[in-house]
């Protein structure tokens, strides 16, 4: 193995990979000259060369930075650019363009969406929450009441148990949706649940119906004494996300209160694998003040349920959008959040 030093980085490569690293360095330099890119960097961490990145190790730690997308060329084109002598001029390849001048993304978008998107600020321009809601409503031009959605990116990694987020929030103005609720309970609670508005309620009889394929409900609430029987329904309920869970508030001895809350607008939220929370907070036929109130409730609930493993800055970005409309970035710092 031969030790080498380059621009403050120390790394070791085998002789079989030395030429590959040299080519990668030349490719980066040429890409910077041709594409006008000032920063062509590599991810440093023990030499692994592939079509997307070069990895090397910096003395004293790791440094993660993107590589060869910089000049808008693929890796083969960058290699071709690097093979040209420095004294010769290299012309980037001419790519095919559409006759209408649209990008591939624009070609897949409808005229209605492109018109709506032109009326909102850029994705990196956050605006105050109230104005963002009004702008979202103004650009919700579909022919049906669209769902207002909130998408919040948090600084958490859910693969760690102490950074997982799953909770519920009661929206003051409701969701605008009719929720079908089933209740697994026994005794007098069956009649009480039906009186509270449950669409289905029962004990062993309801377990048999669900096991037989009856899934005509959006939410299943169970009392603790029925959970051993509900566990047998895991194969039917699990893939649908209907399995009762204490964190979601769907396992409770007070089934009447639970039915009233979920019928009244209580929703469950959780962070996905990327640490993003997706929550509906109403319909586009709501008043903007009502949507803003629901949005405030979601922000408060996410802060109240901050995972213990979340360190430093908790919030990264927040967007709202209607089902068929463009997204608008919300300035969450103006809501007093960090």
Secondary structure, DSSP 8 states (H G I E B T S, - for coil): -EEEEETTEEEEE-HHHHHHHHHHHHHHHHHHHHHT-S----BBSS-EE-SS-EE--BTTB-B----TTTTS--HHHHHHHHHS-TTS----------TT---HHHHHS-HHHHHHHTTS--TT--B-HHHHHHHHHHT--SSS--EEEEEEEES--TTSGGG--EEEEE-TT--SS---EEEE--TTHHHHHHHHT-SEEESHHHHHHHHTT----SEEEE-GGGHHHHGGGHHHHTTTT-S--GGGT-B-S-HHHHHHHHHHTEEEEEB-TTSEEEEEEEETTS-HHHHHHHHHHHHHHHHHT--TT--S--EEEEEEEETTS--EEB-GGGGT--
